């Protein structure tokens, strides 16, 4: 379900979530890991940035859950994958992306945590995480299981690694895999036995190509990776060829389904609403998102005129259509002055332009507040708020950040002891409490602060989170 706490631009991107290969009810989840800060070998430049960019792409593509983790050690890496298995249990699509070092030992592929030393080839079984375990973690997903490894780099541990078993081979790159689970794909940055380039820019060539092609609405994932392959070959001068292992059925499986495939004509009311959202944001990216969802029609022509106004170039016609006559620079009939297109020109700003600019600024502020969810900042913003068109969204945000009322019955005063059954509490979580407490739980997973976890357990009101909290306390106790 589309969440209103997303910013206006993200709302436009989320309009692409239903259609070919999936339904609106499909649940898509992802785990994204970037390991750059290795301690025993040189630091990698790009995996952290690659992981952040991939996580943002998946969020914009409408994934319900995107868990981004950076620089995980051995314990954290294994625990994170174990917890993601629970996340993927009721998902239709599950994706794992790992950027960092990956090595092959005796034909088995391992993902390498940042604190690994690998002094001997025998240590990899303890210090590394096998690719097979990652694949098993996403086995519960119902429709598509996808593992993406930007981890085929040159093995820096190989030089100093002592061989304990003479027949055990330690190679650069990764070994070929054959997933035993149906509807599973494993994508390597470079085919088996070869190495991948970390890249000299902000991202590796493999991640650069995926950011460009993987989230195209309605594009089958196999075709998307084919385009990624071609792009990487071009970027590396033919030196690096990505490869995908596994198979899918005959139906189209798009990572980002296309709304237009289900409804080519579109809903005029929805199109107008999306147009107004894009107009409030007012950036070229917002108009591009609108045109991706609504490529034809009256509002699409207006959107192209808005792009032309921003770039100073003539509006381009839709692909495959002849150029249209220039649109008159007037306000569309029946539109609200606060959201109507304003004609360019050296003359003084027409009526409503100042208010339109205020709505655009307040829409951007509202998007930032949805991300930070700071109650004090939201209340200050409410006192200075002027754009009535955005007031329903502001009201929903205020409702989401308002402190919960005390429950009629207090939760269990003593946190459950690991290994014992949970005590059922009769306290009912107030609206929005589960969402806030889920965010706190995510922060505690990263901080590993035992006193804070105990305090959170005593104050927890959302009973649905108790199993996750108990697993967190168990994992902290293991450290």
C-alpha positions in Angstrom: 0.0 0.0 0.0 1.2 3.4 -0.9 2.3 5.3 2.3 1.5 9.0 2.4 4.6 9.6 4.5 6.6 9.4 1.3 7.5 12.7 -0.3 5.6 13.9 -3.4 8.4 12.8 -5.7 8.4 9.3 -4.2 4.7 9.1 -4.5 5.0 9.6 -8.3 7.7 6.8 -8.4 5.4 4.5 -6.3 2.7 4.8 -8.9 4.7 2.2 -10.9 4.2 -0.5 -8.4 1.4 -2.5 -10.0 1.0 -4.2 -13.4 3.0 -6.7 -15.5 4.3 -9.7 -13.5 2.9 -8.6 -10.1 -0.1 -7.3 -8.4 -0.6 -4.3 -6.2 -0.6 -6.6 -3.2 2.8 -8.1 -3.9 5.2 -7.6 -1.0 8.8 -6.8 -2.0 11.7 -6.7 0.5 15.4 -6.2 0.1 18.6 -6.6 2.2 21.5 -4.3 1.0 25.0 -4.7 2.4 28.1 -2.7 1.6 31.4 -3.8 3.1 34.2 -1.2 2.4 36.2 -0.8 5.6 38.1 -4.0 5.7 40.6 -4.2 8.6 43.2 -6.8 7.4 43.3 -5.8 3.7 43.1 -2.4 1.9 39.8 -0.5 2.2 37.5 -0.7 -0.9 36.4 2.7 -2.3 33.0 1.9 -3.7 30.9 -0.8 -1.9 29.5 1.7 0.7 28.4 4.1 -2.0 27.1 1.3 -4.2 25.0 -0.1 -1.4 23.5 3.3 -0.5 22.6 4.0 -4.1 21.0 0.5 -4.6 19.0 0.9 -1.4 17.7 4.3 -2.5 16.8 2.9 -6.0 14.8 0.0 -4.4 13.0 2.4 -2.0 12.0 4.6 -5.0 10.9 1.5 -6.8 8.4 0.9 -4.1 9.9 -2.0 -2.1 8.1 -2.2 1.2 11.2 -3.0 3.2 14.8 -2.1 2.3 17.3 -2.9 5.1 20.7 -1.1 4.4 23.7 -2.3 6.4 27.3 -1.1 6.1 30.6 -2.6 7.1 29.4 -5.7 8.9 31.7 -8.0 10.8 31.4 -11.7 11.0 28.7 -11.9 13.8 26.7 -9.0 12.4 26.8 -10.3 8.8 25.5 -13.8 9.8 22.9 -12.4 12.2 21.6 -9.9 9.6 21.1 -12.6 7.0 19.4 -14.8 9.6 17.0 -12.0 10.5 16.3 -11.2 6.8 15.0 -14.8 6.5 12.2 -13.8 8.8 11.5 -10.7 6.7 11.3 -12.7 3.5 9.0 -15.3 5.0 5.8 -13.5 3.9 7.3 -11.7 0.9 6.6 -12.3 -2.8 9.9 -10.9 -4.0 13.1 -11.0 -1.9 16.4 -9.3 -3.0 19.9 -9.5 -1.4 22.6 -7.2 -2.7 26.2 -7.5 -1.4 29.1 -5.3 -2.4 32.5 -6.1 -1.0 34.9 -9.0 -1.1 33.8 -12.5 -2.1 36.1 -15.5 -2.6 35.9 -19.1 -3.7 37.5 -21.8 -1.6 37.3 -25.4 -2.8 34.4 -24.6 -5.2 32.3 -22.8 -2.5 31.6 -19.1 -2.6 31.9 -17.0 0.6 31.0 -13.4 1.3 33.7 -11.8 3.5 32.9 -9.6 6.5 35.1 -6.6 7.3 36.8 -8.1 10.4 37.9 -11.4 8.6 41.6 -12.2 8.7 41.6 -15.5 6.8 45.1 -16.6 7.9 44.4 -20.1 6.6 42.0 -21.5 4.1 40.3 -23.4 6.9 39.3 -20.1 8.6 36.9 -19.1 5.8 34.2 -21.5 7.0 34.2 -19.7 10.4 34.9 -16.1 9.3 33.0 -16.0 6.0 29.3 -16.4 5.1 28.6 -19.0 2.4 26.5 -18.0 -0.6 24.4 -21.1 -0.1 23.3 -19.8 3.3 22.3 -16.5 1.7 20.2 -18.3 -0.9 18.5 -20.4 1.8 17.6 -17.2 3.7 15.4 -16.0 0.8 13.9 -19.4 0.1 10.6 -18.5 1.8 9.8 -15.8 -0.8 7.0 -16.9 -3.1 7.6 -15.5 -6.6 11.2 -14.3 -7.1 14.4 -14.8 -5.2 17.3 -12.6 -6.3 20.9 -12.4 -5.0 23.2 -9.8 -6.6 26.9 -10.0 -5.8 29.2 -7.1 -6.7 31.9 -9.1 -5.0 34.0 -10.7 -7.7 37.0 -8.5 -7.0 40.6 -9.7 -6.9 41.2 -11.7 -3.7 43.6 -9.8 -1.4 43.6 -12.5 1.2 45.1 -15.1 -1.2 48.8 -13.9 -0.9 49.1 -14.4 2.9 46.7 -17.3 3.3 48.3 -20.5 4.6 47.1 -23.7 3.0 46.0 -26.2 5.5 44.7 -28.7 2.9 46.9 -29.1 -0.1 44.1 -30.0 -2.5 41.9 -27.1 -1.4 42.0 -24.4 -4.1 41.6 -20.7 -3.4 40.8 -18.7 -6.5 40.1 -15.2 -7.6 36.5 -14.4 -8.5 33.6 -16.7 -7.7 32.6 -20.2 -8.7 29.7 -21.0 -10.9 26.5 -21.7 -9.0 23.4 -23.7 -9.8 20.6 -22.7 -7.4 18.5 -25.7 -6.4 15.5 -23.5 -5.4 13.1 -22.7 -8.3 12.5 -19.1 -9.4 15.9 -18.0 -8.1 18.5 -15.9 -9.8 22.1 -15.2 -8.7 23.8 -12.3 -10.5 27.6 -11.9 -10.5 29.4 -8.7 -11.4 31.7 -10.9 -13.5 31.2 -14.5 -14.7 32.7 -17.4 -12.7 36.4 -17.5 -12.5 37.0 -13.8 -13.5 37.3 -10.7 -11.5 35.4 -7.4 -11.5 36.6 -3.8 -11.5 35.8 -1.7 -8.4 35.6 1.3 -10.7 37.3 4.7 -10.6 34.1 6.8 -10.3 31.4 7.0 -7.6 30.2 3.4 -8.3 31.5 0.2 -9.7 30.6 -0.5 -13.4 28.2 -3.2 -12.4 26.3 -1.1 -9.9 26.4 1.8 -12.4 24.6 -0.3 -15.0 22.1 -1.7 -12.5 21.1 1.8 -11.3 20.4 2.6 -14.9 18.5 -0.5 -16.0 17.3 -2.7 -13.2 14.3 -0.6 -12.0 12.8 0.1 -15.4 9.0 -0.3 -15.0 7.7 -3.5 -16.5 11.1 -4.7 -17.8 11.6 -8.4 -17.2 14.5 -9.0 -14.8 16.2 -11.2 -17.3 16.1 -8.6 -20.0 17.2 -6.0 -17.4 20.3 -8.0 -16.5 21.0 -8.5 -20.3 21.1 -4.7 -20.6 23.3 -4.5 -17.5 25.7 -7.0 -19.2 25.9 -4.9 -22.3 26.5 -1.7 -20.4 29.3 -3.2 -18.3 31.0 -4.6 -21.3 30.9 -1.1 -22.9 32.1 0.6 -19.7 35.1 -1.8 -19.3 36.0 -2.1 -22.9 35.0 -5.8 -23.0 37.1 -6.8 -20.0 34.2 -7.6 -17.6 31.1 -9.6 -18.4 28.4 -9.9 -15.7 26.6 -13.3 -15.5 23.3 -14.5 -14.2 22.8 -18.1 -12.9 19.4 -19.8 -12.2 16.2 -19.8 -14.1 12.6 -18.4 -14.0 9.3 -19.5 -15.6 7.7 -18.2 -18.7 5.8 -15.3 -17.2 7.2 -11.8 -17.2 8.9 -11.0 -13.9 9.6 -7.3 -13.5 11.4 -6.0 -10.4 9.3 -2.9 -10.8 5.9 -3.7 -12.4 4.4 -1.2 -14.9 1.1 0.4 -14.1 0.5 1.2 -17.7 0.4 -2.5 -18.7 -2.7 -3.0 -16.5 -4.4 0.3 -17.4 -3.0 1.8 -20.7 -5.5 4.7 -20.7 -4.9 5.6 -17.0 -7.3 7.2 -14.6 -7.9 10.9 -15.5 -8.5 11.8 -11.8 -5.3 10.0 -10.8 -3.4 11.6 -13.7 -4.5 15.1 -12.6 -3.6 14.4 -9.0 -0.1 13.2 -10.1 0.3 16.3 -12.3 -0.5 18.5 -9.3 2.0 16.6 -7.1 4.7 17.0 -9.8 3.9 20.7 -10.2 4.3 21.3 -6.4 7.7 19.8 -6.5 8.5 21.6 -9.7 11.8 19.9 -10.6 12.8 18.2 -13.8 13.0 14.9 -11.9 9.4 15.2 -10.8 8.2 15.9 -14.3 10.3 12.9 -15.6 8.6 10.7 -13.0 5.2 11.9 -14.1 5.9 11.3 -17.8 7.2 7.8 -17.0 3.8 7.0 -15.4 1.6 9.0 -17.9 3.4 9.3 -21.3 0.4 10.4 -23.3 -2.5 12.7 -23.1 -3.3 16.3 -22.3 -1.5 16.4 -18.9 1.5 14.7 -20.5 1.7 17.5 -23.0 1.5 20.0 -20.2 4.3 18.2 -18.4 6.5 18.4 -21.4 5.8 22.1 -21.6 6.9 22.4 -18.0 10.1 20.5 -18.8 10.7 22.7 -21.8 10.2 25.8 -19.5 12.8 24.5 -17.1 15.4 23.6 -19.7 14.7 26.4 -22.2 14.2 24.0 -25.1 11.1 23.1 -27.1 8.8 20.5 -25.6 9.6 17.0 -27.1 6.6 15.0 -28.5 6.0 11.5 -27.2 8.0 8.7 -28.7 6.6 7.7 -32.1 4.3 10.7 -32.4 4.7 13.7 -34.7 5.5 17.1 -33.1 2.4 18.9 -31.8 1.6 22.5 -32.2 3.0 24.7 -29.4 0.8 24.9 -26.4 -0.6 28.3 -25.5 1.0 29.7 -22.4 -2.3 29.9 -20.4 -3.6 28.3 -17.4 -5.5 25.0 -18.1 -9.3 25.4 -17.8 -10.6 24.4 -14.4 -7.3 24.1 -12.6 -6.7 25.7 -9.2 -4.6 28.9 -9.4 -2.4 27.6 -6.6 -1.3 24.6 -8.8 -1.8 25.9 -12.3 1.2 26.2 -14.8 2.5 29.7 -14.9 3.5 31.1 -18.3 7.1 32.2 -18.7 8.2 35.6 -19.7 9.9 38.8 -18.6 6.7 40.4 -17.4 5.7 40.5 -13.7 4.6 37.2 -12.1 1.0 36.4 -12.7 -1.5 36.1 -9.9 -1.0 32.9 -7.8 2.7 32.5 -8.7 3.9 33.6 -5.2 1.5 31.1 -3.6 2.5 28.4 -6.0 6.2 28.9 -5.0 5.2 28.7 -1.3 3.4 25.4 -1.9 6.5 24.1 -3.7 8.8 25.1 -0.8 6.4 23.7 1.8 6.1 20.4 -0.1 9.8 20.0 0.0 9.9 20.8 3.8 7.0 18.3 4.3 9.0 15.6 2.5 12.0 16.2 4.8 9.8 16.1 7.9 8.4 12.8 6.9 11.9 11.4 6.8 13.0 12.9 10.2 9.6 12.6 12.0 10.7 15.1 14.6 7.6 16.2 16.5 8.9 19.6 17.5 9.8 20.5 14.0 6.5 19.3 12.7 4.6 21.5 15.2 6.7 24.5 14.3 6.0 23.9 10.6 2.3 23.7 11.3 2.3 27.1 12.9 3.9 28.7 9.8 2.0 26.6 7.2 0.2 28.4 4.4 -0.5 26.0 1.5 -4.0 24.6 2.0 -3.6 22.1 -0.8 -1.0 20.3 1.4 -2.9 20.5 4.7 -4.4 16.9 4.5 -0.9 15.5 4.2 0.3 17.7 7.1 -2.6 16.4 9.2 -1.6 12.8 8.5 2.0 13.5 9.5 0.9 15.2 12.7 -1.2 12.2 13.6 1.8 9.9 12.9 4.3 11.8 15.1 1.8 12.6 18.0 2.9 10.9 21.2 0.7 7.9 21.9 -1.9 8.1 24.7 -1.2 5.9 27.7 -2.5 2.4 27.2 -5.4 1.2 29.4 -3.3 -1.6 30.7 0.5 -1.4 31.1 2.7 -3.8 29.2 4.5 -6.5 31.0 6.8 -4.7 33.5 9.6 -7.3 33.1 11.0 -8.2 29.7 10.7 -11.8 28.6 13.7 -14.1 29.4 15.3 -15.7 26.4 14.2 -19.3 26.0 10.9 -18.8 28.0 7.5 -18.3 26.4 6.4 -14.7 26.0 3.7 -13.4 28.3 0.7 -12.1 26.4 -0.1 -8.5 27.3 -3.6 -7.1 27.1 -2.2 -3.6 26.3 -3.3 -2.3 22.9 -0.8 -0.3 20.8 -2.1 3.1 19.9 -2.3 4.1 16.1 1.2 4.7 14.8 2.9 3.1 17.9 4.0 0.0 16.1 5.6 2.0 13.3 7.5 4.2 15.8 8.6 1.2 17.9 9.7 -0.6 14.8 12.0 2.3 14.0 13.4 2.3 17.5 14.0 -1.5 17.2 15.9 -1.0 14.0 18.1 1.6 15.8 18.7 -0.8 18.7 19.8 -3.6 16.2 22.6 -1.3 15.1 23.6 0.2 18.5 23.5 -3.2 20.4 23.0 -1.1 23.6 21.8 -3.7 26.3 20.4 -1.2 28.8 18.5 0.6 26.1 17.1 -2.7 24.8 16.0 -3.6 28.3 14.2 -0.2 28.7 12.6 -0.6 25.4 11.4 -4.1 26.3 9.7 -2.7 29.5 8.0 0.1 27.5 7.0 -1.9 24.4 3.3 -1.6 23.6 3.2 -3.2 20.1 3.0 -6.9 20.8 3.7 -7.8 17.2 7.3 -6.7 17.7 7.9 -8.9 20.8 9.3 -11.9 18.8 11.7 -9.6 17.0 12.8 -8.0 20.3 13.4 -11.4 21.9 15.6 -12.4 18.9 17.5 -9.2 19.3 18.1 -9.8 23.0 19.2 -13.4 22.3 21.7 -12.2 19.7 23.1 -9.5 22.0 23.5 -12.2 24.7 25.5 -14.3 22.3 28.1 -11.6 21.8 
